[in-house]
Structure formats: C-alpha cells, structure tokens
Amino acid sequence: MQRFEPLVRESTPAIIAGKLRTAIGLGHIPPGAQLGEAELAKELGVSRGPLREAMQRLTQEGLLISIRNRGLFVITMTDEEVRDMYLARTAVERAASELILQKGGQEVAGELMRVVKAMKKAADRADLDAMSEADMEYHATLVAAAESTRLTRMHNTLLTETRMCLTALEKKYPDPHTRVAEHQAIAEALADGDSERVGKLLISHMEDALERLTGGNGEAEAATA
C-alpha cells in the first residue's frame, strides 16, 4: 500500500500565496487594503481559480480577513496583536539562544556579525528596506542556528507579521544605526557565552521595538501606516 503521494512541484496557488505574503509583509499591499480579485489576477497573470485558493490560504493564516458583502482585506494588527507577536518572538528567540549557548555561541555570533555588517552598510547609506531585510536575516539566522525544527516552525509562522512591523519600524528610528548597535550587542553577548546578558538584550530589543510601534500609548501603529 502506497503511503505517500509522489512529490510534485510547488503548486500555482502556493506560489501566488507566497507573492501576496511577501507583498503584504513589505507593505506593498498595505494594512487595511482591499484585495481586488480581477485586478490581482491581471497583475499576476493568473486565472481567478488559483488566486482564490491562494487568498483562502492567507485568510486561514490570519493575514487576510473576509468582511461579508465587502470582500477580502489585509489585516490591521491591533496593539494587543502586536504585543502578542513580540511576546512570541521573544520566547522563541530566547529559547533558541539557550540552545545555541549549550554548544558554544562563537560560531553563530560570527554569522550574526556578518549580518550586522550588512545592516551597518545599509544604515550608512540610509537604505531602510535593505536594513529590514538584514534584520529579518539576523533573527532567522539566530533561530535556525538552534537546530530545533519546532522553534524554526514557530518562528516561520511569525515572519509576515514580523515583516509588517519592521516595515513600520523603518520610520521610527531617527538614527538607523541604533538598530545596528542593538543587534551587535546581542551577537557579542552570544560570543561571550553570557546567557543572562543575551536574554536581557533580547528582551530589551523587543521591548524597544514595541515601544516605538505603539508610541508608548498602547495604540499600535505597525499595521495602520
């Protein structure tokens, strides 16, 4: 008895969903925007069938919301949703750092410093989009280095919402080099094998981002810009 179907290439709906997911994360389709089926199908050069399936996937993921008699819209993250997302990220990345330090963090720290250098170059030329890409790479590298499939899986579920917040954060730093310094400090603490410092720096890094996104008044701006 055959237990598995043969492997096939990624389906058209999956490819479309990936493109839409990226566009939402980068803010090219902004929070609160309505997705016009006819317009998107034409722009992507696809038929409406696979497009509908792709949008259904994103609805199940929580990135789109269906409003009766109106259509599909990109989610607008509330202050509580932003806080919850950062709480989850902090838990995942602290757990990842603990696993890394059990094996020694110098090699991983070297990989992270490579990303920090790219981030600094982007900051020097005020390329905020490149900074956000480097920021995403930094945290993905950190979690992947823990070699925990479950932590990686949990982190991946947060990627699009993280990207949405990073896009909003681009406008929140008067000096982009502040972001560089925070990431460098975490990498240096990993290199030193200082678990307590790594934990404190990760918490501080997430809390600082959350403070900038909410403006200190509890109202998230991450998904309304």
N, CA and C of each residue as an Amber inpcrd file, in Angstrom:
protein
   675
   0.8490000  -1.2010000   0.0000000   0.0000000   0.0000000   0.0000000
   0.8820000   1.2470000   0.0000000   0.6090000   2.1650000  -0.9120000
   1.4170000   3.3850000  -1.0100000   0.9530000   4.3820000   0.0450000
   1.8800000   4.8370000   0.8880000   1.5260000   5.7400000   1.9880000
   1.5930000   7.2050000   1.5980000   2.4110000   7.5390000   0.5920000
   2.5890000   8.9350000   0.2360000   2.4070000   9.1500000  -1.2520000
   1.9150000  10.3170000  -1.5880000   1.8350000  10.7020000  -2.9890000
   3.2280000  11.1350000  -3.4510000   3.5380000  10.9420000  -4.7420000
   4.8380000  11.4000000  -5.2520000   4.9910000  12.9070000  -5.0560000
   6.2280000  13.3370000  -4.8280000   6.4950000  14.7610000  -4.6590000
   6.2500000  15.4900000  -5.9700000   5.6580000  16.6670000  -5.8610000
   5.3940000  17.4710000  -7.0550000   5.9420000  18.8700000  -6.8220000
   6.0360000  19.6120000  -7.9140000   6.4990000  20.9890000  -7.7940000
   5.4790000  21.8230000  -7.0220000   5.9520000  22.9500000  -6.4990000
   5.0600000  23.8410000  -5.7660000   3.8960000  24.2450000  -6.6570000
   2.6940000  24.2020000  -6.1090000   1.5070000  24.4910000  -6.8930000
   1.3910000  25.9810000  -7.1940000   0.6030000  26.2950000  -8.2120000
   0.3840000  27.6960000  -8.5760000  -0.2320000  28.4850000  -7.4230000
  -1.2500000  27.9630000  -6.7280000  -1.7930000  28.7120000  -5.5840000
  -0.7410000  28.9830000  -4.5110000   0.1610000  28.0270000  -4.2740000
   1.2100000  28.2330000  -3.2670000   2.1610000  29.3420000  -3.6970000
   2.4830000  29.3910000  -4.9820000   3.3690000  30.4390000  -5.4990000
   2.6970000  31.8050000  -5.3780000   1.4110000  31.8520000  -5.7460000
   0.6660000  33.1100000  -5.6430000   0.5810000  33.5610000  -4.1950000
   0.2940000  32.6090000  -3.2950000   0.2110000  32.9340000  -1.8670000
   1.5340000  33.5040000  -1.3670000   2.6480000  32.9380000  -1.8260000
   3.9580000  33.4360000  -1.4290000   4.1900000  34.8630000  -1.8850000
   3.7810000  35.1570000  -3.1140000   3.9480000  36.5210000  -3.6490000
   3.0930000  37.5140000  -2.8650000   1.8600000  37.1220000  -2.5710000
   0.9760000  38.0100000  -1.8100000   1.4850000  38.1960000  -0.3850000
   1.9760000  37.1130000   0.2070000   2.5090000  37.1610000   1.5700000
   3.6680000  38.1530000   1.6550000   4.5600000  38.0780000   0.6690000
   5.7140000  38.9880000   0.6330000   5.2650000  40.4250000   0.4370000
   4.3180000  40.6460000  -0.4690000   3.8330000  41.9950000  -0.7400000
   3.1730000  42.6060000   0.4930000   2.4420000  41.7860000   1.2460000
   1.8120000  42.2700000   2.4790000   2.8870000  42.6070000   3.5180000
   3.8640000  41.7210000   3.6520000   4.9240000  41.9450000   4.6400000
   5.7130000  43.2080000   4.3690000   5.9730000  43.4910000   3.0930000
   6.7610000  44.6650000   2.7150000   5.9330000  45.9420000   2.6710000
   4.6200000  45.8080000   2.8550000   3.7750000  46.9880000   2.8190000
   3.3720000  47.4140000   1.4260000   3.7100000  46.6130000   0.4030000
   3.2970000  46.9400000  -0.9570000   1.7810000  46.8150000  -1.0940000
   1.1990000  45.8970000  -0.3200000  -0.2540000  45.8640000  -0.1340000
  -0.4540000  46.2340000   1.3290000  -0.8300000  47.4550000   1.6140000
  -0.8170000  47.9500000   2.9940000  -1.9250000  47.3770000   3.8630000
  -1.7460000  47.4570000   5.1820000  -2.7870000  47.0040000   6.1140000
  -4.1010000  47.7200000   5.8340000  -5.1820000  46.9600000   5.8720000
  -6.4910000  47.5360000   5.6410000  -6.8970000  47.6030000   4.1810000
  -5.9570000  47.2980000   3.2720000  -6.2560000  47.3800000   1.8450000
  -7.1630000  46.2460000   1.4090000  -8.0760000  46.5480000   0.4900000
  -8.9410000  45.5190000  -0.0700000  -8.2530000  44.8650000  -1.2520000
  -8.3660000  43.5450000  -1.3450000  -7.7620000  42.8170000  -2.4560000
  -8.8050000  42.6300000  -3.5560000  -8.5910000  43.3120000  -4.6570000
  -9.4950000  43.1880000  -5.7900000  -9.1130000  41.9850000  -6.6360000
 -10.0140000  41.0330000  -6.7530000  -9.7100000  39.7780000  -7.4250000
  -9.3400000  39.9840000  -8.8910000 -10.1400000  40.7600000  -9.6080000
  -9.9010000  40.9710000 -11.0360000  -8.5690000  41.6850000 -11.2720000
  -8.3030000  42.7070000 -10.4670000  -7.0700000  43.4810000 -10.6070000
  -5.8380000  42.6270000 -10.3020000  -5.9050000  41.8420000  -9.2280000
  -4.7750000  40.9970000  -8.8550000  -4.5200000  39.9110000  -9.8870000
  -5.5890000  39.3070000 -10.3910000  -5.4370000  38.2500000 -11.3910000
  -4.7370000  38.7860000 -12.6330000  -5.1100000  39.9960000 -13.0330000
  -4.4920000  40.6210000 -14.2010000  -3.0270000  40.9580000 -13.9310000
  -2.7630000  41.5200000 -12.7510000  -1.3960000  41.9280000 -12.4040000
  -0.4590000  40.7330000 -12.2890000  -0.9610000  39.6410000 -11.7420000
  -0.1430000  38.4370000 -11.5520000  -0.1230000  37.5540000 -12.7910000
  -1.0430000  37.8090000 -13.7120000  -1.1090000  36.9880000 -14.9170000
  -1.5990000  35.5850000 -14.6460000  -2.5830000  35.4560000 -13.7560000
  -3.1180000  34.1400000 -13.3940000  -4.6330000  34.1740000 -13.5120000
  -5.2330000  32.9960000 -13.5320000  -6.6830000  32.9100000 -13.5440000
  -7.2190000  33.0650000 -12.1230000  -8.5160000  33.2840000 -12.0180000
  -9.1000000  33.5740000 -10.7120000  -9.1560000  32.3480000  -9.7990000
  -9.2020000  31.1500000 -10.3810000  -9.2850000  29.9400000  -9.5540000
  -8.1240000  29.7940000  -8.5910000  -6.8870000  29.7200000  -9.0920000
  -5.7490000  29.5940000  -8.1710000  -5.5620000  30.8210000  -7.2940000
  -5.9620000  32.0010000  -7.7960000  -5.8630000  33.2060000  -6.9680000
  -6.7880000  33.1070000  -5.7700000  -8.0080000  32.6380000  -5.9980000
  -8.9620000  32.4780000  -4.8910000  -8.4170000  31.4860000  -3.8490000
  -7.8190000  30.3970000  -4.3450000  -7.2600000  29.4020000  -3.4250000
  -6.1170000  30.0040000  -2.6100000  -5.2880000  30.8110000  -3.2680000
  -4.1720000  31.4550000  -2.5790000  -4.6840000  32.4100000  -1.5010000
  -5.7040000  33.1810000  -1.8310000  -6.2460000  34.1330000  -0.8590000
  -6.9360000  33.4090000   0.2920000  -7.5120000  32.2420000  -0.0030000
  -8.1060000  31.4360000   1.0620000  -7.0350000  30.9650000   2.0420000
  -5.8550000  30.6000000   1.5030000  -4.7480000  30.1860000   2.3710000
  -4.3480000  31.3250000   3.3040000  -4.2470000  32.5250000   2.7470000
  -3.8330000  33.6680000   3.5600000  -4.9040000  34.0420000   4.5800000
  -6.1610000  33.7760000   4.2450000  -7.2370000  34.0030000   5.2120000
  -7.1070000  33.0250000   6.3680000  -6.7930000  31.7640000   6.0580000
  -6.6060000  30.7560000   7.1020000  -5.3970000  31.0810000   7.9740000
  -4.3800000  31.7170000   7.3770000  -3.1810000  32.1020000   8.1290000
  -3.4200000  33.3420000   8.9850000  -4.5390000  34.0290000   8.7500000
  -4.8460000  35.2170000   9.5360000  -4.3160000  36.4990000   8.9510000
  -3.7840000  36.4660000   7.7280000  -3.2420000  37.6770000   7.0990000
  -4.3120000  38.4560000   6.3460000  -5.3600000  37.7680000   5.9360000
  -6.4990000  38.4050000   5.2820000  -7.7440000  38.1560000   6.1190000
  -8.6670000  39.0850000   6.0230000  -9.9370000  38.9300000   6.7250000
 -11.0630000  39.1450000   5.7300000 -12.0690000  38.2750000   5.7970000
 -13.2200000  38.3770000   4.9060000 -14.3410000  39.1310000   5.6120000
 -14.7830000  40.2270000   5.0040000 -15.8860000  41.0090000   5.5500000
 -17.1060000  40.8070000   4.6600000 -18.1590000  40.3210000   5.2450000
 -19.3500000  39.9480000   4.4900000 -19.8670000  41.1100000   3.6530000
 -20.1700000  40.8040000   2.4110000 -20.7120000  41.7570000   1.4350000
 -19.7230000  42.8590000   1.0470000 -18.4780000  42.7390000   1.4820000
 -17.4730000  43.7490000   1.1320000 -16.2660000  43.1430000   0.4380000
 -15.7820000  41.9970000   0.9180000 -14.6490000  41.3570000   0.2760000
 -13.5350000  41.0210000   1.2400000 -12.3250000  40.8240000   0.6820000
 -11.1490000  40.4480000   1.4700000 -10.2550000  41.6610000   1.7120000
  -9.7540000  41.7570000   2.9310000  -8.9040000  42.8860000   3.3100000
  -7.6660000  42.3720000   4.0540000  -6.5550000  43.0970000   3.9050000
  -5.3510000  42.8030000   4.6780000  -5.6240000  43.1680000   6.1350000
  -5.1700000  42.3350000   7.0450000  -5.4240000  42.5920000   8.4660000
  -4.7910000  43.9060000   8.9170000  -5.4120000  44.5170000   9.8840000
  -4.8450000  45.6470000  10.6050000  -4.5650000  45.1550000  12.0120000
  -3.2870000  45.0400000  12.3530000  -2.9320000  44.4840000  13.6560000
  -3.2400000  45.4740000  14.7730000  -3.9450000  44.9950000  15.7900000
  -4.2390000  45.8310000  16.9430000  -3.0280000  45.9010000  17.8580000
  -3.1030000  46.7830000  18.8280000  -1.9980000  46.9100000  19.7800000
  -1.7490000  45.5920000  20.5020000  -2.8320000  44.8810000  20.8840000
  -2.6730000  43.6140000  21.5970000  -2.0570000  42.5460000  20.7010000
  -2.4100000  42.5480000  19.4230000  -1.8440000  41.5640000  18.4900000
  -0.3560000  41.8110000  18.2790000   0.0400000  43.0730000  18.1890000
   1.4630000  43.4010000  18.0430000   2.2220000  42.9670000  19.2860000
   1.6600000  43.2650000  20.4600000   2.3100000  42.8570000  21.7130000
   2.4380000  41.3380000  21.7920000   1.3830000  40.6430000  21.4030000
   1.3890000  39.1840000  21.4630000   2.4260000  38.6100000  20.5110000
   2.5510000  39.2220000  19.3380000   3.5390000  38.7500000  18.3600000
   4.9570000  38.9180000  18.9100000   5.2280000  40.0670000  19.5220000
   6.5610000  40.2940000  20.0780000   6.8270000  39.4070000  21.2930000
   5.7880000  39.1100000  22.0520000   5.9370000  38.1720000  23.1740000
   6.3520000  36.8050000  22.6510000   5.6970000  36.3520000  21.5730000
   6.0200000  35.0460000  20.9900000   7.4360000  35.0430000  20.4160000
   7.8010000  36.1050000  19.7210000   9.1530000  36.1810000  19.1600000
  10.2130000  36.1440000  20.2560000   9.9740000  36.8680000  21.3330000
  10.9420000  36.8920000  22.4350000  11.1240000  35.4930000  23.0140000
  10.0140000  34.7840000  23.2110000  10.0950000  33.4350000  23.7780000
  10.8670000  32.4990000  22.8620000  10.5700000  32.5500000  21.5670000
  11.2410000  31.6750000  20.6040000  12.7370000  31.9940000  20.5300000
  13.0900000  33.2590000  20.4570000  14.4940000  33.6190000  20.2790000
  15.3140000  33.4240000  21.5530000  14.7120000  33.5960000  22.7060000
  15.4340000  33.2970000  23.9490000  15.6920000  31.7980000  24.0660000
  14.6940000  31.0050000  23.7000000  14.8810000  29.5500000  23.7330000
  15.9620000  29.1310000  22.7420000  15.9580000  29.7480000  21.5650000
  16.9740000  29.4340000  20.5540000  18.3640000  29.7960000  21.0580000
  18.4880000  30.9520000  21.6900000  19.8040000  31.3790000  22.1840000
  20.3220000  30.4450000  23.2710000  19.4220000  29.9240000  24.1070000
  19.8420000  28.9880000  25.1490000  20.3920000  27.7040000  24.5270000
  19.7210000  27.2150000  23.4930000  20.2120000  26.0150000  22.8130000
  21.5590000  26.2700000  22.1590000  21.7180000  27.4410000  21.5660000
  22.9830000  27.8000000  20.9200000  24.1150000  27.8290000  21.9440000
  23.8490000  28.4380000  23.0930000  24.8960000  28.5900000  24.1010000
  25.3010000  27.2630000  24.7300000  24.4220000  26.2930000  24.6810000
  24.7880000  24.9640000  25.1830000  25.9030000  24.3430000  24.3490000
  25.9910000  24.7590000  23.0960000  27.0240000  24.2310000  22.1920000
  28.1630000  25.2280000  21.9940000  28.0130000  26.4350000  22.5490000
  29.0050000  27.4840000  22.3410000  28.5280000  28.4270000  21.2520000
  28.5290000  29.7340000  21.5680000  27.9030000  30.6730000  20.6540000
  28.8260000  31.4370000  19.7260000  30.1250000  31.1370000  19.7450000
  31.0510000  31.9620000  18.9660000  30.8400000  31.8400000  17.4570000
  30.6100000  30.6240000  16.9740000  30.4140000  30.4420000  15.5340000
  29.1490000  31.1590000  15.0560000  28.0850000  31.0070000  15.8190000
  26.8310000  31.6750000  15.4680000  26.9980000  33.1910000  15.5530000
  27.7130000  33.6390000  16.5810000  27.9610000  35.0790000  16.7280000
  28.6800000  35.6260000  15.5020000  29.6140000  34.8330000  14.9520000
  30.3270000  35.2600000  13.7430000  29.3800000  35.4230000  12.5700000
  28.4320000  34.4950000  12.4370000  27.4360000  34.5890000  11.3610000
  26.5680000  35.8280000  11.5620000  26.1830000  36.0830000  12.8010000
  25.3440000  37.2420000  13.0850000  26.0930000  38.5500000  12.8450000
  27.3820000  38.5780000  13.1750000  28.1650000  39.7990000  12.9400000
  28.2980000  40.0910000  11.4530000  28.3170000  39.0410000  10.6360000
  28.3350000  39.2450000   9.1810000  27.0750000  39.9920000   8.7420000
  25.9340000  39.5970000   9.3280000  24.6780000  40.2600000   9.0030000
  24.6650000  41.6860000   9.5530000  25.2440000  41.8740000  10.7400000
  25.3220000  43.2080000  11.3420000  26.1170000  44.1500000  10.4300000
  27.1850000  43.6410000   9.8190000  27.9730000  44.4740000   8.9030000
  27.1350000  44.9160000   7.7050000  26.3270000  44.0070000   7.1950000
  25.4370000  44.3540000   6.0850000  24.4090000  45.3910000   6.5350000
  23.9410000  45.2260000   7.7630000  22.9720000  46.1730000   8.3110000
  23.5950000  47.5610000   8.4560000  24.8640000  47.5950000   8.9120000
  25.5520000  48.8800000   9.0860000  25.7590000  49.5770000   7.7390000
  26.1310000  48.8050000   6.7230000  26.3070000  49.3970000   5.3950000
  25.0000000  49.9980000   4.8970000  23.8990000  49.2990000   5.1580000
  22.5850000  49.8110000   4.7590000  22.2470000  51.0800000   5.5350000
  22.5900000  51.1010000   6.8290000  22.3340000  52.2890000   7.6460000
  23.1710000  53.4670000   7.1680000  24.4150000  53.1990000   6.7830000
  25.3030000  54.2670000   6.3110000  24.7490000  54.9590000   5.0730000
  24.0670000  54.1920000   4.2210000  23.5080000  54.7960000   3.0010000
  22.0080000  55.0560000   3.1280000  21.5000000  54.9240000   4.3640000
  20.0930000  55.2000000   4.6710000  19.1430000  54.3610000   3.8240000
  19.5360000  53.1240000   3.5500000  18.7010000  52.1940000   2.7900000
  17.8740000  51.3870000   3.7920000  16.6960000  51.9180000   4.1260000
  15.9000000  51.3220000   5.1880000  15.3270000  49.9630000   4.7990000
  15.0020000  49.7850000   3.5230000  14.4880000  48.4820000   3.0820000
  15.5610000  47.4030000   3.2330000  16.7990000  47.7370000   2.8550000
  17.8990000  46.7810000   2.9990000  18.1580000  46.4790000   4.4740000
  17.9770000  47.4800000   5.3230000  18.1420000  47.2590000   6.7640000
  17.1180000  46.2610000   7.2810000  15.8800000  46.4080000   6.8340000
  14.8300000  45.4960000   7.2850000  15.0860000  44.0780000   6.8040000
  15.5920000  43.9450000   5.5710000  15.9200000  42.6070000   5.0580000
  17.0230000  41.9760000   5.8930000  18.0460000  42.7880000   6.2440000
  19.1400000  42.2870000   7.0720000  18.6360000  41.9380000   8.4740000
  17.7090000  42.7370000   8.9750000  17.1100000  42.4840000  10.2830000
  16.4020000  41.1240000  10.2840000  15.6180000  40.8640000   9.2380000
  14.9350000  39.5790000   9.1100000  15.9420000  38.4340000   9.0460000
  17.0150000  38.6380000   8.2620000  18.0370000  37.5960000   8.1110000
  18.7200000  37.3160000   9.4480000  18.9760000  38.3590000  10.2170000
  19.6410000  38.2150000  11.5190000  18.8410000  37.2870000  12.4330000
  17.5600000  37.5760000  12.5860000  16.7440000  36.7900000  13.5180000
  16.4790000  35.3850000  12.9820000  16.3370000  35.2510000  11.6600000
  16.1660000  33.9190000  11.0750000  17.4220000  33.0820000  11.2820000
  18.5920000  33.7140000  11.1530000  19.8690000  33.0240000  11.3600000
  20.0010000  32.5630000  12.8070000  19.6040000  33.4380000  13.7270000
  19.6780000  33.1050000  15.1550000  18.8330000  31.8720000  15.4740000
  17.5880000  31.8650000  15.0150000  16.6970000  30.7470000  15.3240000
  17.1490000  29.4720000  14.6200000  17.5440000  29.5940000  13.3540000
  17.9770000  28.4150000  12.6010000  19.1910000  27.7590000  13.2410000
  20.0640000  28.5740000  13.8330000  21.2940000  28.0540000  14.4380000
  21.0200000  27.1690000  15.6450000  19.8330000  27.2780000  16.2340000
  19.4780000  26.4370000  17.3750000  19.2280000  24.9960000  16.9410000
  18.9990000  24.8020000  15.6340000  18.7600000  23.4780000  15.0590000
  17.5810000  22.7690000  15.7370000  16.5340000  23.5290000  15.9890000
  15.2950000  22.9880000  16.5450000  14.2010000  23.1740000  15.4950000
  13.6940000  22.0690000  14.9750000  12.6730000  22.1820000  13.9320000
  11.4180000  22.8640000  14.4490000  11.0760000  22.6530000  15.6990000
   9.8570000  23.2440000  16.2380000  10.0080000  24.7420000  16.4610000
  11.1630000  25.1830000  16.9730000  11.3900000  26.6180000  17.1350000
  11.3980000  27.3090000  15.7690000  12.0320000  26.6660000  14.7840000
  12.0530000  27.2350000  13.4350000  10.6480000  27.3250000  12.8680000
   9.8500000  26.2780000  13.0800000   8.4770000  26.2750000  12.5730000
   7.6700000  27.3910000  13.2290000   7.8250000  27.5610000  14.5380000
   7.0920000  28.6180000  15.2330000   7.5330000  30.0000000  14.7470000
   8.8380000  30.1420000  14.5430000   9.3660000  31.4180000  14.0730000
   8.8470000  31.7330000  12.6800000   8.7600000  30.7290000  11.8330000
   8.2940000  30.9470000  10.4580000   6.8520000  31.4280000  10.4120000
   6.0370000  30.9900000  11.3760000   4.6390000  31.4350000  11.3870000
   4.5200000  32.9210000  11.7090000   5.5750000  33.4970000  12.2780000
   5.5420000  34.9090000  12.6750000   6.1850000  35.8270000  11.6430000
   6.7420000  35.2380000  10.5610000   7.5680000  36.0220000   9.6440000
   6.8380000  37.1800000   8.9760000   5.6410000  36.9350000   8.4380000
   4.9530000  38.0040000   7.7150000   4.5470000  39.1290000   8.6530000
   4.0270000  38.7790000   9.8360000   3.6720000  39.8090000  10.8030000
   4.9100000  40.5630000  11.2630000   6.0240000  39.8410000  11.4090000
   7.2850000  40.4980000  11.7710000   7.6940000  41.4890000  10.6940000
   7.5960000  41.0660000   9.4370000   7.9750000  41.9380000   8.3330000
   7.0780000  43.1800000   8.2820000   5.7940000  43.0020000   8.5680000
   4.8780000  44.1430000   8.6070000   5.3330000  45.1530000   9.6650000
   5.7360000  44.6410000  10.8170000   6.1850000  45.5230000  11.8940000
   7.5150000  46.1890000  11.5430000   8.4180000  45.4480000  10.9090000
   9.7030000  46.0240000  10.5210000   9.5200000  47.1330000   9.4910000
   8.5670000  46.9410000   8.5740000   8.2890000  47.9850000   7.5890000
   7.8290000  49.2540000   8.2880000   6.9730000  49.1040000   9.3020000
   6.5200000  50.2630000  10.0620000   7.6540000  50.8540000  10.8970000
   8.5410000  49.9960000  11.4050000   9.6410000  50.4650000  12.2570000
  10.6550000  51.3240000  11.5030000  10.7140000  51.1430000  10.1730000
  11.6820000  51.9180000   9.3890000  11.5530000  53.4150000   9.6510000
  10.3330000  53.8560000   9.9500000  10.0750000  55.2790000  10.1380000
  10.2570000  55.7110000  11.5920000  10.5290000  54.7670000  12.4740000
  10.5150000  55.0600000  13.9030000  11.8930000  55.3180000  14.5090000
  12.9520000  55.1390000  13.7210000  14.3050000  55.3510000  14.2340000
  14.9030000  56.6070000  13.6100000  15.0630000  57.6980000  14.3850000
  15.7100000  58.8920000  13.8410000  17.1090000  58.5780000  13.3140000
  17.8180000  57.6900000  14.0070000  19.1380000  57.2330000  13.5660000
  19.0900000  55.7200000  13.3930000  19.1390000  55.2370000  12.1410000
  19.0420000  53.7870000  11.9160000  20.1820000  52.9950000  12.5390000
  21.2880000  53.6640000  12.8780000  22.4170000  52.9640000  13.4800000
  22.0680000  52.4220000  14.8770000  20.9870000  52.9490000  15.4830000
  20.5420000  52.4300000  16.7780000  20.1710000  50.9590000  16.6530000
  19.5070000  50.6130000  15.5670000  19.1410000  49.2060000  15.3240000
  20.3850000  48.3470000  15.1640000  21.3900000  48.8910000  14.5060000
  22.6350000  48.1500000  14.2950000  23.2810000  47.8200000  15.6380000
  23.3490000  48.8160000  16.5030000  24.0020000  48.6410000  17.8090000
  23.3010000  47.5780000  18.6440000  21.9680000  47.5440000  18.6070000
  21.2240000  46.5490000  19.3860000  21.5430000  45.1330000  18.9120000
  21.5780000  44.9370000  17.6070000  21.8630000  43.6070000  17.0660000
  23.3220000  43.2000000  17.3320000  24.2140000  44.1640000  17.2560000
  25.6260000  43.8640000  17.5120000  25.8260000  43.4310000  18.9610000
  25.1450000  44.0940000  19.8750000  25.2930000  43.7740000  21.3020000
  24.8420000  42.3430000  21.5940000  23.7570000  41.9060000  20.9630000
  23.2740000  40.5370000  21.1710000  24.2990000  39.5330000  20.6520000
  24.8580000  39.7960000  19.4760000  25.8620000  38.9010000  18.8960000
  27.0970000  38.8250000  19.7890000  27.5140000  39.9630000  20.3430000
  28.7000000  39.9870000  21.2050000  28.4440000  39.1960000  22.4970000
  27.2280000  39.2980000  23.0280000  26.8940000  38.5410000  24.2420000
  26.9030000  37.0440000  23.9630000  26.4390000  36.6440000  22.7830000
  26.4970000  35.2310000  22.3920000  27.9470000  34.7680000  22.2910000
  28.7890000  35.6030000  21.6980000  30.2060000  35.2570000  21.5580000
  30.8650000  35.0720000  22.9220000  30.4200000  35.8620000  23.8990000
  30.9860000  35.7730000  25.2540000  30.3850000  34.6230000  26.0580000
  29.3450000  33.9910000  25.5200000  28.6950000  32.8980000  26.2370000
  27.9110000  33.3510000  27.4430000  27.4790000  34.6170000  27.4270000
  26.7920000  35.1960000  28.5790000  25.2820000  35.0470000  28.4000000
  24.7250000  33.9770000  28.9230000  23.3040000  33.6690000  28.7520000
  22.4050000  34.7550000  29.3340000  22.7330000  35.2120000  30.5320000
  21.8960000  36.2230000  31.1860000  21.8670000  37.5140000  30.3690000
  23.0330000  37.9260000  29.8650000  23.1000000  39.1580000  29.0730000
  22.3440000  39.0190000  27.7620000  22.4750000  37.8530000  27.1330000
  21.7500000  37.6140000  25.8800000  20.2500000  37.7530000  26.1210000
  19.7520000  37.1190000  27.1810000  18.3260000  37.1860000  27.4880000
  17.8550000  38.6070000  27.7240000  18.6280000  39.3670000  28.5100000
  18.2470000  40.7500000  28.8100000  18.2630000  41.6130000  27.5560000
  19.2610000  41.3970000  26.7090000  19.3690000  42.1990000  25.4830000
  18.2460000  41.8740000  24.5030000  17.8750000  40.6020000  24.4080000
  16.7730000  40.2300000  23.5240000  15.4660000  40.8570000  24.0110000
  15.2190000  40.7950000  25.3110000  14.0090000  41.4030000  25.8680000
  14.0090000  42.9040000  25.6140000  15.1420000  43.5540000  25.8840000
  15.2490000  44.9980000  25.6790000  15.0360000  45.3710000  24.2130000
  15.6070000  44.5690000  23.3200000  15.4820000  44.8100000  21.8810000
  14.0190000  44.7310000  21.4470000  13.3090000  43.7150000  21.9010000
  11.9020000  43.5520000  21.5370000  11.0410000  44.6400000  22.1790000
  11.3160000  44.9670000  23.4360000  10.5290000  45.9940000  24.1190000
  10.7340000  47.3640000  23.4840000  11.9630000  47.6420000  23.0390000
  12.2420000  48.9180000  22.3870000  11.4460000  49.0350000  21.0900000
  11.4460000  47.9550000  20.2980000  10.6900000  47.9670000  19.0430000
   9.2030000  48.1480000  19.3200000   8.7010000  47.4470000  20.3210000
   7.2860000  47.5370000  20.6600000   6.9250000  48.9470000  21.1180000
   7.8030000  49.5510000  21.9060000   7.5750000  50.9220000  22.3810000
   7.5060000  51.8930000  21.2080000   8.3890000  51.7100000  20.2360000
   8.3870000  52.5980000  19.0630000   7.1290000  52.3830000  18.2210000
   6.6780000  51.1470000  18.1210000   5.4960000  50.8580000  17.3060000
   4.2170000  51.3660000  17.9440000   4.1330000  51.2900000  19.2740000
   2.9110000  51.7020000  19.9570000   2.9510000  53.1660000  20.3580000
   4.1090000  53.7840000  20.2350000   4.2090000  55.1820000  20.6200000
   4.0970000  55.4100000  22.1050000   4.1950000  54.2930000  22.8640000
   4.1410000  54.4260000  24.3200000   2.7550000  54.6700000  24.8680000
   1.7270000  54.6310000  23.9780000   0.3820000  54.9050000  24.4610000
  -0.5700000  53.7510000  24.2870000   0.0300000  52.5590000  23.8910000
  -0.8010000  51.3600000  23.7900000  -1.5230000  51.2040000  22.4860000
  -1.3280000  52.1370000  21.5180000  -2.0110000  52.0210000  20.2430000
  -0.9840000  51.7110000  19.1570000  -1.0450000  50.5230000  18.6490000
  -0.0560000  50.0850000  17.6770000  -0.2170000  50.8290000  16.3600000
   0.9070000  51.2920000  15.8210000   0.9050000  51.9510000  14.5300000
   1.4540000  51.0530000  13.4540000   1.8770000  49.8410000  13.8400000
   2.5720000  48.9530000  12.9170000   1.7330000  48.5960000  11.7030000
   0.4460000  48.4470000  11.8800000  -0.3710000  47.9650000  10.7840000
  -1.4020000  48.9740000  10.3240000  -1.1550000  50.2470000  10.6050000
  -2.0900000  51.2600000  10.1730000  -1.4290000  52.3290000   9.3190000
  -0.1070000  52.1980000   9.1310000   0.6010000  53.2260000   8.3540000
   0.2250000  53.1270000   6.8840000
